[in-house]
Amino acid sequence: NFKAIYDSTPEFKSLLVDGKIYAVPNMARYMNRMGLVPMIRGDLVKAYGLAMPTSFDELYNVLKVFREKNPDIYPWVCRNNNVLYNTAFAMGAGVGMYYDGDVEGGKWLYGQTTDNFKTVLTYISSLYKDGLLDVDYATTTAQQWQEKMSTGKGLFYFDNPSFAINFDAALKQIDASYEMTPMPTLTNSFGQTRNYYYAMHWLEKMVVNAEVADPERTMKFVDWMYSDEGTDLTNFGIEGTTYDKNGDEYVLKQDIVTKHKSGDSDPWRGFMGEYGLGLLGFSFRIDERNQWQFMDPAIKGWYDLWIGDKNMRNPQVAPSFTEEERTQVADILTKCNTIYDSEINNFITGKKAVSEWDAVAQQLKDAGADTLVQIYNTAASR
């Protein structure tokens, strides 16, 4: 089972270490394709007589109106200080090592040392200055972010859109007219209209303890986990008990769906958590069709929108490194991350002018950012 999947999935080759497999990855049998995308209170766009933004500049102007109409609310909310990470590629740059297909026919770059990064940073710092970005952007936890979006204290986010399913349901309890709405991929200031899907496979890796009593039998079990039978069990549960199957369609038991829809703030994740299924359980091969019955038809249409968006790109998996390269990459990234993390919020909040970023970029280069770029591109060319 695993070998057949491995042989037909090119990105798995990046997991090799000196040509050998030391771990098995999480992969997808079926994924609801999406990425880090913009989600907005569509009802307010309509109520204020605005057009749905198609560019980051238009978005800025819409958020200014949101702020004027709701002076006690910071429109753009985020979690875990991820505002730059989530938006940088769509805005024309990147954070950390990223693959840019628009540079020299496709090249790995270190985002914070590129010329475009200053433009992105200027946009984000302006959001903060004008009161459009949550003043607590750097410290807001995932739970606090969800609470803000679910109670109308946030009006826009650029993150995982599946959370909007829960936000939308919670908002409609306040007012049936409230709604979260997906936006098209936005055009940036460089004239690019681009964004990334999430990777088609998660590629988190799992290993077996070398001292396991029966390694051969254990690996047969691992291989079975990649079979359709194992995938069904670890994503939908027990046929006839938690779901029924009609041809290729999986139908969760209605009493289970109703229980989680009525009792959980996040019904899909509540379902997976209760039974230990899918992304919240012990599954090697994920099937996200177990989410469908927790969506209403309009929300399921969001995924059709993203699948059909020709401006969404498949991400590039990092190349496979030699042992020496891995050590060097880890060392340089630690140094660069320390520099970046200690400085970035000073620029977003205006404590330092964006014009001073060149000095930080030079520190990153001195720490080895250019060497990282060389290592990545050399490895990718092998």
ZADREN-650211 format. One record per residue (C-alpha): residue in three letters; x, z, y. Coordinates in pm, whole numbers, padded with zeros to 5 digits, always signed. Layout:
<pts>
ALAXZY/...
</pts>
This chain:
<pts>
ASN+00000+00000+00000/PHE+00261+00107+00253/LYS+00502-00176+00175/ALA+00235-00443+00223/ILE+00145-00295+00563/TYR+00510-00250+00658/ASP+00600-00609+00570/SER+00314-00745+00782/THR+00380-00525+01088/PRO+00690-00639+01282/GLU+00699-00341+01519/PHE+00768-00111+01223/LYS+01116-00261+01205/SER+01207-00062+01517/LEU+01171+00257+01313/LEU+01462+00169+01088/VAL+01772+00384+01115/ASP+02079+00188+01012/GLY+01845-00042+00820/LYS+01673+00238+00626/ILE+01333+00408+00639/TYR+01353+00786+00676/ALA+00995+00850+00789/VAL+00651+00691+00759/PRO+00446+00619+01071/ASN+00090+00667+01187/MET-00066+00323+01210/ALA-00403+00173+01288/ARG-00646+00005+01055/TYR-00887-00028+01347/MET-00821+00068+01707/ASN-01059+00065+02001/ARG-00823-00126+02229/MET-00766+00029+02568/GLY-00482+00163+02778/LEU-00417+00380+03080/VAL-00677+00219+03305/PRO-00868+00290+03629/MET-01208+00459+03603/ILE-01424+00517+03909/ARG-01758+00668+04006/GLY-01938+00335+04008/ASP-02258+00487+04142/LEU-02077+00587+04462/VAL-01927+00241+04504/LYS-02283+00108+04506/ALA-02428+00392+04713/TYR-02174+00341+04991/GLY-02226-00035+04997/LEU-01874-00110+04875/ALA-01738-00385+04653/MET-01566-00289+04329/PRO-01191-00295+04407/THR-00986-00573+04252/SER-00648-00467+04397/PHE-00462-00145+04467/ASP-00501-00204+04841/GLU-00877-00239+04801/LEU-00881+00074+04587/TYR-00703+00265+04862/ASN-00970+00167+05113/VAL-01251+00263+04874/LEU-01092+00604+04815/LYS-01071+00655+05192/VAL-01447+00602+05215/PHE-01499+00840+04922/ARG-01298+01103+05109/GLU-01485+01046+05435/LYS-01820+01083+05259/ASN-01702+01381+05053/PRO-01454+01571+05275/ASP-01426+01864+05031/ILE-01316+01642+04742/TYR-00982+01479+04666/PRO-01103+01153+04506/TRP-00807+01075+04274/VAL-00744+01345+04015/CYS-00490+01346+03735/ARG-00340+01576+03476/ASN+00006+01699+03390/ASN+00175+01534+03689/ASN+00123+01190+03532/VAL+00012+00989+03836/LEU+00331+00781+03858/TYR+00382+00741+03485/ASN+00027+00614+03437/THR+00024+00365+03724/ALA+00381+00243+03777/PHE+00370-00060+03547/ALA+00037-00182+03681/MET+00178-00141+04033/GLY+00489-00347+03960/ALA+00754-00106+03834/GLY+00787+00159+03563/VAL+00894+00515+03490/GLY+01185+00569+03253/MET+01282+00289+03019/TYR+01016+00020+03006/TYR+00990-00346+02912/ASP+00900-00585+03193/GLY+00801-00933+03078/ASP+00804-01056+03438/VAL+01177-01000+03487/GLU+01422-01263+03362/GLY+01182-01374+03090/GLY+01150-01020+02956/LYS+01391-00732+02998/TRP+01421-00357+02946/LEU+01462-00172+03278/TYR+01500+00183+03401/GLY+01204+00203+03634/GLN+01320+00451+03896/THR+01628+00245+03989/THR+01439-00082+04047/ASP+01360-00204+04397/ASN+00986-00213+04318/PHE+00976+00158+04241/LYS+01005+00249+04609/THR+00693+00043+04683/VAL+00501+00229+04413/LEU+00630+00563+04539/THR+00525+00474+04895/TYR+00169+00406+04774/ILE+00142+00735+04584/SER+00293+00941+04867/SER+00048+00779+05109/LEU-00240+00880+04883/TYR-00119+01238+04904/LYS-00067+01226+05282/ASP-00417+01089+05343/GLY-00586+01345+05118/LEU-00684+01088+04856/LEU-00473+01235+04575/ASP-00559+01580+04445/VAL-00337+01832+04620/ASP-00288+01999+04280/TYR-00188+01675+04105/ALA+00140+01822+03979/THR-00004+02139+03825/THR-00352+02039+03705/THR-00378+02086+03328/ALA-00568+01852+03099/GLN-00854+02104+03078/GLN-00872+02145+03456/TRP-00868+01767+03500/GLN-01158+01731+03258/GLU-01353+02004+03438/LYS-01305+01833+03774/MET-01417+01495+03646/SER-01713+01643+03457/THR-01846+01834+03758/GLY-01811+01569+04027/LYS-01500+01723+04184/GLY-01302+01411+04098/LEU-01420+01059+04171/PHE-01144+00841+04027/TYR-00872+00859+03765/PHE-00613+00631+03605/ASP-00571+00754+03249/ASN-00724+00742+02902/PRO-01072+00593+02955/SER-01222+00743+02639/PHE-01252+01075+02822/ALA-01498+00907+03060/ILE-01750+00906+02776/ASN-01766+01284+02804/PHE-01741+01285+03184/ASP-02029+01039+03208/ALA-02249+01248+02980/ALA-02172+01567+03175/LEU-02232+01401+03512/LYS-02571+01270+03403/GLN-02674+01629+03336/ILE-02620+01691+03708/ASP-02781+01367+03827/ALA-02894+01081+03604/SER-02767+00828+03858/TYR-02405+00944+03834/GLU-02185+00718+03623/MET-01824+00650+03544/THR-01743+00281+03555/PRO-01441+00089+03422/MET-01257-00131+03669/PRO-01085-00465+03618/THR-00707-00473+03604/LEU-00595-00434+03964/THR-00366-00674+04149/ASN-00058-00503+04293/SER+00129-00565+04618/PHE+00362-00811+04442/GLY+00071-01034+04346/GLN+00082-00929+03980/THR-00232-00842+03787/ARG-00107-00655+03483/ASN-00139-00347+03270/TYR-00052-00234+02919/TYR-00271-00156+02624/TYR-00183+00151+02427/ALA+00045+00055+02140/MET-00146-00097+01848/HIS+00003+00171+01626/TRP+00082+00530+01717/LEU+00411+00530+01526/GLU+00440+00908+01517/LYS+00651+00967+01211/MET+00602+01196+00914/VAL+00861+01307+00661/VAL+00864+01479+00323/ASN+01077+01787+00270/ALA+01379+01694+00060/GLU+01324+02002-00155/VAL+00968+01917-00258/ALA+00917+01987-00629/ASP+00804+01638-00730/PRO+00922+01381-00471/GLU+00807+01078-00671/ARG+00453+01209-00708/THR+00449+01315-00344/MET+00546+00967-00229/LYS+00274+00817-00449/PHE+00030+01036-00259/VAL+00177+00920+00073/ASP+00139+00560-00039/TRP-00224+00627-00137/MET-00289+00758+00214/TYR-00230+00403+00340/SER-00484+00256+00096/ASP-00840+00175+00206/GLU-00966+00461-00009/GLY-00728+00707+00154/THR-00804+00568+00498/ASP-01179+00602+00447/LEU-01146+00962+00332/THR-00916+01072+00614/ASN-01120+00909+00891/PHE-01483+00930+00781/GLY-01486+01207+00521/ILE-01671+01190+00190/GLU-01900+00895+00129/GLY-02257+01016+00080/THR-02179+01352+00242/THR-02041+01278+00589/TYR-02104+00903+00600/ASP-02264+00608+00423/LYS-02121+00260+00395/ASN-02323-00057+00441/GLY-02096-00352+00371/ASP-01813-00319+00623/GLU-02012-00079+00842/TYR-01945+00295+00834/VAL-02245+00509+00932/LEU-02189+00878+00994/LYS-02468+01110+00885/GLN-02708+01148+01175/ASP-02730+01525+01146/ILE-02351+01545+01193/VAL-02362+01314+01496/THR-02650+01507+01650/LYS-02478+01841+01591/HIS-02164+01737+01780/LYS-02345+01547+02054/SER-02556+01852+02131/GLY-02294+02119+02078/ASP-01958+01981+02193/SER-01831+01877+02535/ASP-01627+01616+02346/PRO-01843+01518+02046/TRP-01605+01265+01887/ARG-01306+01496+01896/GLY-01529+01783+01791/PHE-01630+01585+01482/MET-01273+01496+01394/GLY-01157+01851+01455/GLU-01423+02007+01231/TYR-01339+01791+00932/GLY-00968+01734+00999/LEU-01012+01359+01034/GLY-00848+01073+01219/LEU-00632+01155+01517/LEU-00706+01526+01482/GLY-00640+01552+01114/PHE-00420+01446+00828/SER-00452+01068+00846/PHE-00165+00822+00815/ARG-00383+00518+00891/ILE-00630+00562+01175/ASP-00974+00397+01199/GLU-01142+00457+01534/ARG-01475+00317+01426/ASN-01557+00683+01365/GLN-01608+00702+01744/TRP-01880+00440+01772/GLN-02183+00657+01700/PHE-02076+00897+01972/MET-02100+00617+02233/ASP-02409+00468+02390/PRO-02424+00085+02389/ALA-02319+00054+02753/ILE-02004+00256+02695/LYS-01921+00063+02381/GLY-01926-00239+02610/TRP-01630-00091+02798/TYR-01409-00168+02501/ASP-01536-00526+02496/LEU-01427-00548+02860/TRP-01073-00430+02786/ILE-01039-00646+02475/GLY-01138-00949+02681/ASP-00911-00866+02975/LYS-00632-01126+02964/ASN-00427-00918+03209/MET-00383-00640+02955/ARG-00056-00676+02763/ASN+00066-00539+02434/PRO+00351-00294+02492/GLN+00698-00356+02359/VAL+00823-00105+02102/ALA+01166+00038+02183/PRO+01442-00133+01982/SER+01622+00023+01687/PHE+01952+00187+01783/THR+02270+00264+01596/GLU+02359+00630+01548/GLU+02611+00610+01831/GLU+02355+00446+02062/ARG+02090+00707+01979/THR+02325+00988+02074/GLN+02422+00814+02397/VAL+02059+00734+02489/ALA+01946+01093+02430/ASP+02230+01232+02641/ILE+02171+00995+02933/LEU+01794+01041+02927/THR+01835+01419+02944/LYS+02056+01385+03252/CYS+01828+01131+03420/ASN+01509+01324+03345/THR+01660+01637+03498/ILE+01744+01452+03819/TYR+01408+01275+03838/ASP+01195+01581+03760/SER+01372+01790+04023/GLU+01318+01533+04298/ILE+01003+01328+04247/ASN+00744+01572+04381/ASN+00941+01615+04703/PHE+00881+01246+04772/ILE+00516+01240+04670/THR+00431+01537+04893/GLY+00630+01408+05188/LYS+00897+01676+05190/LYS+01139+01387+05168/ALA+01092+01036+05309/VAL+01068+00750+05060/SER+01356+00588+05250/GLU+01578+00859+05099/TRP+01495+00753+04741/ASP+01798+00523+04732/ALA+02020+00831+04710/VAL+01826+00957+04408/ALA+01841+00613+04248/GLN+02218+00621+04288/GLN+02232+00964+04122/LEU+02036+00818+03830/LYS+02277+00528+03805/ASP+02572+00766+03817/ALA+02409+00961+03533/GLY+02399+00644+03321/ALA+02073+00463+03398/ASP+02247+00125+03406/THR+02412+00204+03073/LEU+02068+00276+02927/VAL+01950-00067+03039/GLN+02251-00227+02874/ILE+02204-00035+02546/TYR+01833-00120+02524/ASN+01878-00490+02594/THR+02173-00518+02357/ALA+01976-00349+02080/ALA+01672-00566+02149/SER+01881-00883+02115/ARG+02010-00796+01767/
</pts>
